[in-house]
Amino acid sequence: MAIWLKKGAATEQRADTDRQVRNVVEATLADIEQRGDAAIRDLSIKFDNWDREDYRLTEAEIQACVDTLSMQDRTDIEFAQAQVRNFAEIQRQALRDVEVETLPGVVLGHKNIPVNAAGCYVPGGKYPLLASAHMSVITAKVAGVPRVITCAPPFQGKPAAAIVAAQAMGGADAIYALGGIQAIGAMALGTESIAPVDMLVGPGNAFVAEAKRQLFGRVGIDLLAGPTETLIIADESVDAELCATDILGQAEHGPDSPAVLLTNSEKLARETVIEIERLLKILPTADHAGKAWRDYGEVIVAEAYDEMVRIADDIGSEHVQVMTQDPEYFLDRMTNYGALFLGPRTNVSYGDKVIGTNHTLPTRKASRYTGGLWVGKFIKTCTYQRVLTDEASTMIGEYCSRLCALEGFAGHGEQANIRVRRYGGRDVPYASAVQPQ
């Protein structure tokens, strides 16, 4: 039986925080819907100390941001974007339109149709997370979305140059220097100056995530994302320094980022806790990472691999890094995770920044029912049908008529009956079920 050497914050504490965020977001979205651009400006001034006539960046401003980057910076961004684009294109090729004659004269099919407009949010409050531009903009463009707009908050009083460059290089059609609830509300609801989108994607803080949740239904969203989560599954094939580094590397996302070590070695568990405390004394982002570890960090010691799989699936973590003698064991058996990182040679940071898989992933156990952002999220799979012969319409109509009678849907049944009369020559009374001949 597993033992917890360290547990994270209680569920009740998280629920209270969620309630407070929910109330703020609800009032803010109502204000944006009522006052449009005026509300956006007031919110931008209040939260980002950022005011301008038009929050959409001009081509000259975008180019100026690109020009601030060194050649190496641009080359690195191009490399990361090439990896994201390549994998997205491979995924897109897996989505195929189909058309098949399922019965003589009956043709069914589906088409994969991209949404018409997507809004991509790129976080940039604490850190200018330009990687989120690759993950959202490029994925939407590979999916075939005609209009892709982006929002990112200003960074230190001006547009975040690296983010803007990444958005532009990724193919964004319009770039706005807006952050937080105001950005999400503007893209989803529309204002006098910003046309609304059909879908919202991208990570963000608790307020951004809650805004997306409240707007879901009016627009589509990629997923409901909470704070970054990481789960390290390890045995004594790796050492404490590697485990501790990978835990703190994700805990630095924010003070509420859960970071969990799951191992079958109590020795490794205790050594990792000691190593985390050592690294927190030298890590530049120790303020965020240390608080996350203290409040939300967990250490679990299980007896064997099968128990580790059960616990990992119950946690359903966003990122799961497997550093064991047999990582394939977990790939073959785990079912609930956002993304797996198999073996010590890879890590979550590779996925976050450059390797090519998407870093917008499910949190808070959402991996039980959804994966992360990919081209398929921007695509509607829409069905169609044709009936080519009188005989086929009559045959299907007879079945449909009787099934509608079972449900008491007389109007539905008559849709079938009229075709049985016209194409089959049957004398069917109005709104009566067709009986077998």
N, C-alpha and C positions, 0 to 999 in steps of 0.2 A: 504493500500500500504506500502511495506517495506521501511525502511529508513536505510542508511548506516552511522553509527556513526564513522566508520573508514574505509578507503579504502587502498588497497595495491598498489604496484608499477604498473606503466602504462605498457600496452602491448608492446609499442614501445621500452621501456627500455629493456625488456626481449628479444625482437627480435634482438636488436643490440648485446647483449651478445651471443645469439645463433649463429649469423653470425661469430663472432670471433672464437668461439669454432669450428664451422664447418670447417673453413679454416685450423686451426691448425691440426685437426684430419685428414683431407684429405691428407695433406702433409706428416704427420707421417705414415699413413698406406701405402702410396706409397713407402716411404723409407723402411719400413719393408718388403714389397713384393719384393723389388729390392735387398736388402742386407741381409735379413734373420737374422741369429744369431748376426751378427756384428751390425746391427741396434738395435736389442733388447738390446745388451750390452751397446751401447752408450746411449740409452734412459734410461736404468736402472741407469747408473752412473749419468746421468744428473738430473733426477727427484728424485731418491731415494738414491743417493750416495751409490749404492749397486752394487758390482762387484764380480763375481765368475766364475769359469770355466764352471760349469753346474748349471743352475738355478733350476733343479729338485732336491728336497731334498732326501737324502739317507734314508734308513730304520733306520739307527743309529741316524740321525738327527731328524727324526720324533719321534722316541722313546724318545729321549732326551727332546723334547718339551712336550710330554705326561708326562714324569717323573717330570717336573717342577711344574705340577699342584698338588694341595693338593687333598686328598681323597674326601673332600667335593666338590671341583671344579669338579672333574670327575663324582661324583654322580649327581651333578646338570646338567651337560651336558648330561649324560645318561638319566636322567629324561626327559629333553626337547626333546632329540632325539627320545625317546620312544613315546612321544605324537605326534610328527611330523610323525613318521613312521606309527603309528596306524591309523591316519586319512588318510594318503596317501594310505594305504592298503585298507581302506574302499572305497576311491574314485576309486582305481584300480578295485575293484570288481564290480563297477557300469559300467565299460566298458566291454562289452561282444561281442564276435564274434557272427555273425548271419549267418544263411543259411536257405533259404526258397524257396519252389517251388511256384513261383508267378503265373505261368500258367502251364498247363500240359506239362511236358517235359522241362520247363525252370527253372533253378535254379540260384538264385542270392545270393550273400553273401558278407560279409566283414570280414577282419581280422584286429586286432589291433596290429601293429608291432612297437616295440620301435626303435628309431634311434640307429645307431651303435656306435656313440661316441658323448659325450656331454662335453662341457667346462664350468665349473662353476667359476664365479668370485666372490670373497669374499672381500668386501671393508675393508680397514684397515689403511687408511691414518691418520685421526684424532682419530678414535676409532677402536680398533680391534673387528669388528662386527662378532664374531664367530657364531652368530645365522644364518647368511646367509649361512654358511656351512651346517647346518641342512636342511635348506629350499631347497637348490639346490641338494646337493649330495644325501641325503636320498630319495628325491622325484624321482630323476633320477634312482636310484637303484631299488626302488619299481616298477617303470615303466618297468624295465627290461633292461636298457641300459647296454651293455656289458663293455664299456670303458668310465669311468668318470674321467676326469682330473680337477684339480683345480689350480687357481692362486689367490694369495693374496700378497699385497705389504709387504716388510719388515717393521717392526715397531721398531723405535728407533735403527736402525742399525743392526737388525737381524730378522730372521723369527719370526713372531708373534706366540708365543708358544700356546696360547689358540686357535687361529684359526687353526694352524697346527693340534693340538690335535683333534679339532672338525672335521676337514676334514678327518683325519685318522679314528676316531671312527665312522664317518658316512659311511665309505666304499670307499673313493676315491682310484682310481687305481694308480694315480700319482699326486704328489703335487709339485707345483712350487712356488718359492718365487719371484713373479713378480707382478708389479702393473700397473695400468693405461692403456693407449692406447697400450703400448708394450705388455701387457698381453693379451688383447683382440685380437690384431693383430696376435700375435704368435699362439694363439689357433685356430683362424679362418683361417688364411692364411697358417700356418705351416712354419717351418724353417728347417734347417738341423738337428736340434736335437729334434724338437717337431712336431709330426704328427698332421695334422689338424683334427678338429672335424666337426661334422655335424650340431651342434647346440650350441648356446651360451646362457647362462642364468645367472641371478644374477644382483643385483643392483650395483650402482656405482655413481661417480660424473658426472658432465656434459660431461667431455671428454670421459668417459667410455660409457655413454649413446649414445653419438654421434657416437662413433666408432661402436657400435652395429648397429645403424641405417644405417650407410654407408655400413656395411658388410651384411646387410639383403638381402637375395637373393643368395648370395654366400653360406651363412649358414642360418639356421633357428635361430630365437631368441625367447625368451619368450615374451617380450613386449618392447615397447619404454618407458623407465622410465626417469622421470625428478626428480627434488628435492622432498623430502618427503612432502606430503600434509596431513593436518588434518582439519576436520570440526567437530566442537562440536555443536550438536543440543540439546538445553536445554530449560527447562522452570523452574518455581520457585519451582519445586519439589526438586531441588538441589541448592547448594549455590555457591557463587562466588569463594571460595577457590578451590573447586573441578574443576570448569571450568578452572580457571587460571592455576592450576597445570597440567591439561591434555593438555592445549594449549602449555605451555612452555615445557612440556615433549617431544613433537614432534618438536617444533621449534628449539630445541638444535641440531637437525640433521645437520643444516647448516644455514648460513646467508641468504640463498635464499629459505627457506622452508616456503611455505604459511601456515598460521594457521588462521582459521576462526571460530568465534562464531556466530551462528544463533539461535536467540531466539525470543519468543513472549513477552518477558518481558524487557522493557527498564530499569527497576530498576536492574535486574540481569545483563544486559549488562554493565551498568555504574559501578556497583560494581565490575564486573570482570576486567574491565580495571584498576581500582584502585588496585585490588588485584595482577594483573600481575606486576605492577610497584613495589609493595612491595616485591614480590617473586624475582624479578630480582636483588634486592639488596643482596640477600643471596644465589642465585642459583650458584653453582660452574661453570656451563656452560653458564653463563649469557652473555658472549661475543657473542657467536653464537646465542643463543635464543633471546637476546635483539635486535640484528640487524635484525633477521628474523621477529620479531614482529613489529619493527618500519617500515621496508620496505615492508613487505608482509602480515602483519596481517590485518584482517578485522573484523568488528563487524556489524552485520546486525540484525535489529529488524523488525520482520514480525508481521502481525496481528493475524494469526491463523495457525493451523497445516497444512491446505491444502496449504497455501502460502509457508510455510516452506518446504514442499515437493517439490513444483515447483522450488524454489530457489536452494534447495539441488541438485536436478536432473540437473539443469543448471550448477552448479559448478562441479558436477561429481567427487568429491574428492576421493583421494586414500583411506583414512581412514575416516570413519564417525562414530562418537561416539554419541549415542542417549541416553540422560539422561532426560527423560520426564515422566510424569505420565502414558503415554500409548506408550511405545516404539514399541509395535507390530503394531501400526498405521503406522509407518514409514517402518517397515519390509514388510508390506503388500502392500505398495504403491510406495516406491522408486524403481527406475530402474537403476540409474547410480551411481555406487560406486564401489570401489575396495573391501572393506570389511566393514561390519557393526559390531559395538560393542554395544550391546543392554543392557541398564540399567547401573546404577552407580557402580554395583559390578564388572563389567569388564572394560577394558580400552585397548587402542591401544598397550601399552607396553606388555600386556599379549600376544597379537597376534604377536608382533614383536619377542618375546623371547621364549615363552614356551608353550602356550596353545595347539598348534597343527595345527592350520590353517597356511597357507603359508603367509609370509610377503612380498614377491615380488609381487607388485600390480601395477595396471595401474595408471598413473598420467596424468596431462595435458588433462583432459577430455577424455582420452582413454577408460574410463569405459563405454562410450557410445557404444563401439563395442567389448570389450574384458574383461574377468576377469583376475585374477592373475595367478601366476604359480601354476600348479598342475600336477599330473601324466599324464594327457591327453596331456599336452604340449610336452611331450617327445615321444608321440605315434602317428604314422601315421595310420589312418583308411583307409585301402586299399580294394577296391572292387574287386570281381571276378564274373564270370558267366560261366555256363555250359548249353548247349542245348543237351538234352539226346535223342531225337527222330527225325526221318526224318520229321514227321508231324510238330513238333514244329519249326524246322529250316525253313521249307517251309512257314509256316504261318507268322512267324516273318519276313522272307525274303521278302514276298510280301508287307507287310507294309513298310519295310525299303526302298525297291526299289522305291515305289511311293513317299515317303517323300524325298528321295534323288533327284528325278526328279524335285520336287518343288523347290529345292535349286540350281539345275543345277550342282550337283556333280555327274558327269557320272561315275567316278572311284569308288566312294563310292557305287553308285547304282549297279555297276557290281559285287562288293563283295557280295551283296545280290543275284543278279541274278544267279551267278554261283551255288549258293547253292539251289536256286529254281529249276534250271535245274537238278542238281545232286540228290537232295534228294526228289524233288517233281515230277520229270518227266515232267516238263513243258518245252515247246519249246520256250524259251525266247531269242529274238535277242540280240546280244551283246550291252550292254550299253543302253538298252531300259527299260522303267518302266514297271513293271508287272501290268497288268490290272486285275480287278476282273473277276473271272470265271463266 
